[in-house]
Amino acid sequence: MQSALIEPKATSRQEIETRVRSTSRLSAVAALGIYQNSYHLRIAACMRDQFPALCYALGEGLFNDFVAEYISQAPPESYTLYDLGRRFAGFLQANRPDLDAPESEPWVDFIIDLARFERQIFSTFDCAGAEDLHLAQLTTPDPDLCVQPSLSVAAYGFPVGDYYHAVRQEKSPQPPEREPVYLAVLRKDYVTHTVPVSFAHFIFLQEMCRGGTVGSALSAVSQQLSQDLARVKLAWSEVSEIRDNWIEAGFFLDRSRA
């Protein structure tokens, strides 16, 4: 039935009449047309809820066209539609209009980055969080720090976080210029937060999100930035406001109380 809703032209009249009951006033084909229209409206509305900034950037008409093509290539895998947008950024990347061009178009790169970020936000809102766990305190020693379940970090080529929040605040933002940004996203007390971080902090948090410790995260920063490990450790211990701010923001759990 799902294939008939998505691609009615590929479904024979006989199959439609087998699956859809006709009435004295409505043929099976006409009934399927009504079902199909309702189905696509529901899908489009769900995707607009999951990607509001992307819908704003593209315009609702073009956004809906992308969604229709996306659904034909990647039909929903669950009746809840929760994971409907999981593959959307990948779809946009695979079908970008400049695939064969010598250089990528900044506008296309921005659209794909924005889709990735909005998926990160949406996933964070509904994933496991720290609401029933023991968050770290300022007095928690480094060996006992581990990231809370909802924390994720990602690198983007545009300030997609600023653009997203401007759209949500109805500020009518313009497409931004290319600029590398690194964002941490987490949920604390059932509220989702976006936190810009530096490249060094991105490396650190990425290592911890992979299950690393403070020690292994400092080593990752040292290796990737070609910095002396002793200096990196010294900076971590001396610039305590970074650690304190992250703890107060809810980045970490106290593993000793797990």
C-alpha positions as semicolon CSV with decimal commas, in nm:
position;residue;x (nm);y (nm);z (nm)
1;M;0,000;0,000;0,000
2;Q;0,284;0,238;0,079
3;S;0,429;0,199;-0,270
4;A;0,088;0,279;-0,418
5;L;0,067;0,597;-0,211
6;I;0,415;0,708;-0,312
7;E;0,413;0,599;-0,678
8;P;0,048;0,553;-0,789
9;K;0,142;0,555;-1,160
10;A;0,353;0,244;-1,105
11;T;0,056;0,056;-0,957
12;S;-0,186;-0,124;-1,188
13;R;-0,559;-0,055;-1,175
14;Q;-0,619;-0,421;-1,084
15;E;-0,385;-0,397;-0,785
16;I;-0,547;-0,072;-0,674
17;E;-0,894;-0,224;-0,691
18;T;-0,769;-0,523;-0,491
19;R;-0,628;-0,307;-0,212
20;V;-0,869;-0,011;-0,208
21;R;-1,244;-0,053;-0,172
22;S;-1,462;0,143;-0,413
23;T;-1,807;0,282;-0,331
24;S;-2,111;0,382;-0,534
25;R;-1,980;0,739;-0,537
26;L;-1,604;0,686;-0,552
27;S;-1,389;0,451;-0,758
28;A;-1,090;0,273;-0,608
29;V;-0,855;0,486;-0,821
30;A;-1,020;0,810;-0,704
31;A;-1,010;0,693;-0,342
32;L;-0,640;0,617;-0,375
33;G;-0,587;0,969;-0,509
34;I;-0,744;1,113;-0,193
35;Y;-0,534;0,886;0,028
36;Q;-0,222;0,980;-0,166
37;N;-0,284;1,353;-0,132
38;S;-0,344;1,320;0,243
39;Y;-0,032;1,105;0,277
40;H;0,191;1,357;0,099
41;L;0,045;1,647;0,299
42;R;0,120;1,461;0,621
43;I;0,474;1,377;0,509
44;A;0,544;1,736;0,401
45;A;0,408;1,877;0,728
46;C;0,620;1,633;0,929
47;M;0,934;1,728;0,736
48;R;0,863;2,100;0,778
49;D;0,843;2,040;1,153
50;Q;1,179;1,861;1,148
51;F;1,352;2,107;0,912
52;P;1,192;2,451;0,969
53;A;1,503;2,653;0,883
54;L;1,569;2,450;0,568
55;C;1,209;2,504;0,461
56;Y;1,256;2,877;0,515
57;A;1,584;2,882;0,319
58;L;1,444;2,693;0,019
59;G;1,089;2,826;0,028
60;E;0,799;2,595;0,104
61;G;0,728;2,504;-0,258
62;L;1,082;2,393;-0,343
63;F;1,117;2,227;-0,004
64;N;0,801;2,022;-0,067
65;D;0,934;1,922;-0,411
66;F;1,256;1,794;-0,252
67;V;1,053;1,605;0,009
68;A;0,836;1,438;-0,255
69;E;1,143;1,318;-0,446
70;Y;1,312;1,211;-0,122
71;I;1,013;1,001;-0,017
72;S;1,002;0,831;-0,356
73;Q;1,369;0,730;-0,314
74;A;1,367;0,664;0,062
75;P;1,018;0,569;0,183
76;P;0,946;0,593;0,557
77;E;1,069;0,295;0,755
78;S;0,837;0,347;1,053
79;Y;0,470;0,440;1,085
80;T;0,561;0,697;1,354
81;L;0,759;0,904;1,100
82;Y;1,010;0,982;1,376
83;D;1,302;0,878;1,155
84;L;1,153;1,033;0,842
85;G;1,432;1,290;0,807
86;R;1,722;1,065;0,906
87;R;1,846;1,021;0,547
88;F;1,744;1,363;0,413
89;A;2,087;1,529;0,428
90;G;2,238;1,226;0,255
91;F;1,969;1,246;-0,013
92;L;2,047;1,613;-0,073
93;Q;2,418;1,535;-0,096
94;A;2,363;1,249;-0,342
95;N;2,132;1,459;-0,560
96;R;2,308;1,796;-0,545
97;P;2,294;1,979;-0,880
98;D;2,666;2,056;-0,886
99;L;2,793;1,698;-0,854
100;D;2,980;1,718;-1,184
101;A;3,099;2,077;-1,142
102;P;3,471;2,143;-1,078
103;E;3,382;2,330;-0,758
104;S;3,088;2,297;-0,524
105;E;2,831;2,575;-0,505
106;P;2,834;2,750;-0,166
107;W;2,453;2,768;-0,163
108;V;2,424;2,392;-0,204
109;D;2,687;2,330;0,063
110;F;2,492;2,556;0,298
111;I;2,163;2,375;0,235
112;I;2,321;2,036;0,308
113;D;2,493;2,167;0,622
114;L;2,165;2,315;0,741
115;A;1,988;1,982;0,689
116;R;2,261;1,805;0,887
117;F;2,235;2,053;1,172
118;E;1,856;2,038;1,193
119;R;1,875;1,660;1,207
120;Q;2,128;1,693;1,491
121;I;1,887;1,923;1,677
122;F;1,586;1,696;1,617
123;S;1,772;1,382;1,726
124;T;1,892;1,555;2,043
125;F;1,541;1,655;2,141
126;D;1,417;1,295;2,146
127;C;1,728;1,093;2,238
128;A;1,825;0,962;2,580
129;G;1,934;1,244;2,807
130;A;2,070;1,314;3,152
131;E;1,746;1,412;3,322
132;D;1,752;1,106;3,550
133;L;2,131;1,081;3,579
134;H;2,394;1,242;3,800
135;L;2,542;1,547;3,630
136;A;2,900;1,636;3,717
137;Q;2,967;1,913;3,967
138;L;3,250;2,166;3,969
139;T;3,419;1,950;4,233
140;T;3,402;1,632;4,022
141;P;3,761;1,523;3,943
142;D;3,864;1,489;3,579
143;P;3,894;1,106;3,586
144;D;3,524;1,087;3,679
145;L;3,401;1,310;3,395
146;C;3,217;1,151;3,103
147;V;2,982;1,310;2,851
148;Q;2,610;1,292;2,906
149;P;2,406;1,082;2,655
150;S;2,254;1,366;2,453
151;L;2,577;1,558;2,385
152;S;2,702;1,557;2,026
153;V;2,946;1,773;1,834
154;A;2,971;1,845;1,463
155;A;3,171;2,059;1,222
156;Y;2,999;2,276;0,963
157;G;3,111;2,503;0,683
158;F;2,857;2,774;0,763
159;P;2,714;2,931;1,082
160;V;2,407;2,711;1,059
161;G;2,332;2,739;1,431
162;D;2,295;3,117;1,412
163;Y;2,081;3,087;1,099
164;Y;1,857;2,821;1,254
165;H;1,794;3,018;1,571
166;A;1,729;3,337;1,371
167;V;1,460;3,154;1,173
168;R;1,305;3,017;1,491
169;Q;1,297;3,372;1,629
170;E;1,133;3,496;1,305
171;K;1,420;3,733;1,224
172;S;1,422;3,662;0,846
173;P;1,797;3,589;0,814
174;Q;1,987;3,602;0,487
175;P;2,199;3,305;0,372
176;P;2,535;3,331;0,552
177;E;2,883;3,340;0,406
178;R;3,105;3,035;0,429
179;E;3,271;3,010;0,770
180;P;3,390;2,697;0,956
181;V;3,201;2,650;1,282
182;Y;3,197;2,379;1,547
183;L;2,884;2,319;1,748
184;A;2,799;2,117;2,055
185;V;2,433;2,027;2,094
186;L;2,280;1,881;2,409
187;R;1,961;1,860;2,608
188;K;1,941;1,965;2,972
189;D;1,619;1,963;3,174
190;Y;1,431;1,878;2,852
191;V;1,557;2,192;2,674
192;T;1,789;2,163;2,372
193;H;2,093;2,393;2,367
194;T;2,343;2,485;2,095
195;V;2,692;2,580;2,213
196;P;2,959;2,712;1,972
197;V;3,306;2,576;2,048
198;S;3,656;2,629;1,910
199;F;3,831;2,374;1,690
200;A;4,048;2,259;1,981
201;H;3,740;2,217;2,200
202;F;3,567;2,031;1,917
203;I;3,855;1,782;1,905
204;F;3,840;1,742;2,283
205;L;3,464;1,688;2,298
206;Q;3,462;1,462;1,993
207;E;3,708;1,229;2,164
208;M;3,499;1,225;2,481
209;C;3,180;1,158;2,280
210;R;3,357;0,850;2,143
211;G;3,395;0,722;2,498
212;G;3,728;0,880;2,578
213;T;3,848;1,031;2,903
214;V;3,974;1,380;2,978
215;G;4,326;1,240;2,945
216;S;4,269;1,084;2,604
217;A;4,085;1,397;2,488
218;L;4,381;1,617;2,583
219;S;4,609;1,377;2,396
220;A;4,386;1,401;2,088
221;V;4,412;1,781;2,098
222;S;4,789;1,758;2,132
223;Q;4,824;1,519;1,839
224;Q;4,583;1,688;1,597
225;L;4,709;2,040;1,664
226;S;5,076;1,934;1,690
227;Q;5,099;2,091;2,034
228;D;5,313;1,975;2,323
229;L;5,098;1,757;2,550
230;A;5,234;1,920;2,865
231;R;5,127;2,262;2,737
232;V;4,781;2,132;2,646
233;K;4,736;1,983;2,993
234;L;4,857;2,306;3,151
235;A;4,609;2,510;2,947
236;W;4,325;2,277;3,052
237;S;4,411;2,312;3,419
238;E;4,475;2,686;3,412
239;V;4,179;2,795;3,197
240;S;3,928;2,646;3,437
241;E;3,635;2,858;3,317
242;I;3,602;2,639;3,007
243;R;3,569;2,326;3,220
244;D;3,340;2,503;3,467
245;N;3,116;2,644;3,193
246;W;3,077;2,303;3,032
247;I;2,994;2,140;3,364
248;E;2,736;2,408;3,444
249;A;2,589;2,368;3,095
250;G;2,537;1,997;3,161
251;F;2,800;1,851;2,927
252;F;2,928;1,591;3,172
253;L;2,814;1,317;3,406
254;D;2,993;1,200;3,718
255;R;3,087;0,841;3,629
256;S;3,158;0,762;3,996
257;R;2,786;0,806;4,067
258;A;2,658;0,608;3,770
